Amino acid sequence: MEGLLDIVVVLLRLVPMILAFFIPALIGTVIWRERDAGYRVQAFLWFTVGFGLLTFLYVVFTSSTPPQIAATLGLSVVQITAALVLARLTVDRLAD
C-alpha cells in the first residue's frame, strides 16, 4: 500500500510542469493543426522556445550536479510528451 502511495506522490509532482508545458504545446498544436504548411515553422518555434525556456528555468532553479541535470532533462521529456498528448486531444475535441 505504501508503494502505491509513493507512485501517486511521484505522479502528482509531475503535474505542475505538465501544466506549464501545456501552454506552448497547445498554442503550437493549434498553429500546426489548423493552419497550412507555411505556419509549421511558427509552430516549431512555439515548441522550441516554449519548451526550451521552461526547461532551462527549471534546470537553473532545481538542479546543481550533472546527474541531477540529466534526470531533470529526462523527466522534462516525459512531461513535454504528456503535455503534447493532452494538447493534441484538446485540439481534436475542439475541432470536431
C-alpha positions as a printed Julia matrix, in Angstrom:
96×3 Matrix{Float64}:
   0.0    0.0     0.0
   2.87   2.36    0.8
   4.43   1.66   -2.61
   1.21   2.69   -4.35
   1.13   5.9    -2.32
   4.72   6.65   -3.35
   3.8    6.2    -7.02
   0.84   8.57   -6.67
   3.05  11.18   -4.99
   5.63  10.96   -7.79
   2.91  11.35  -10.44
   1.4   14.34   -8.66
   4.8   16.03   -8.59
   4.83  15.91  -12.41
   1.54  17.79  -12.8
   2.72  21.43  -12.3
   5.34  21.23  -15.05
   2.96  19.36  -17.34
   0.53  22.25  -16.95
   3.31  24.76  -17.62
   4.37  22.84  -20.74
   0.73  22.59  -21.82
   0.53  26.28  -22.77
   3.22  26.28  -25.51
   2.1   22.78  -26.53
  -1.47  23.95  -27.01
  -0.51  27.07  -28.97
   1.95  25.16  -31.16
  -0.51  22.33  -31.77
  -3.29  24.72  -32.77
  -0.99  26.51  -35.22
   0.32  23.18  -36.56
  -3.13  21.63  -36.97
  -5.34  24.49  -38.08
  -3.04  26.36  -40.44
  -1.35  25.4   -43.68
   2.22  24.17  -44.12
   3.66  27.7   -44.1
   2.87  28.04  -40.41
   4.77  24.88  -39.41
   7.9   26.96  -38.75
   5.95  29.19  -36.39
   4.54  26.16  -34.58
   8.03  24.66  -34.31
   9.29  27.94  -32.83
   6.5   27.85  -30.23
   7.52  24.32  -29.29
  11.25  25.07  -29.21
  11.17  28.4   -27.4
   8.36  27.46  -25.01
   9.73  24.08  -24.01
  13.34  25.24  -24.08
  12.77  28.28  -21.89
  10.69  26.39  -19.34
  13.2   23.54  -19.21
  16.12  25.94  -18.89
  14.49  27.79  -15.99
  13.54  24.51  -14.32
  17.12  23.23  -14.57
  18.59  26.51  -13.31
  16.35  26.66  -10.26
  16.29  22.98   -9.26
  19.49  21.23  -10.35
  23.05  21.55   -9.16
  25.01  18.45  -10.23
  25.31  16.81  -13.65
  23.32  13.69  -12.65
  20.51  15.9   -11.34
  20.52  17.91  -14.55
  20.35  14.72  -16.62
  17.47  13.42  -14.5
  15.65  16.74  -14.8
  16.07  16.78  -18.59
  14.82  13.19  -18.87
  11.84  13.97  -16.69
  11.15  17.09  -18.76
  10.95  14.97  -21.9
   8.27  12.83  -20.25
   6.38  15.94  -19.13
   6.61  17.53  -22.58
   5.29  14.34  -24.16
   2.35  14.3   -21.75
   1.64  17.97  -22.48
   1.75  17.35  -26.24
  -0.66  14.41  -25.92
  -3.07  16.48  -23.83
  -2.81  19.41  -26.26
  -3.47  17.12  -29.22
  -6.54  15.66  -27.51
  -7.78  19.15  -26.67
  -7.34  20.43  -30.22
  -9.03  17.33  -31.69
 -12.01  17.76  -29.34
 -12.36  21.47  -30.11
 -12.04  20.96  -33.87
 -14.89  18.44  -34.01
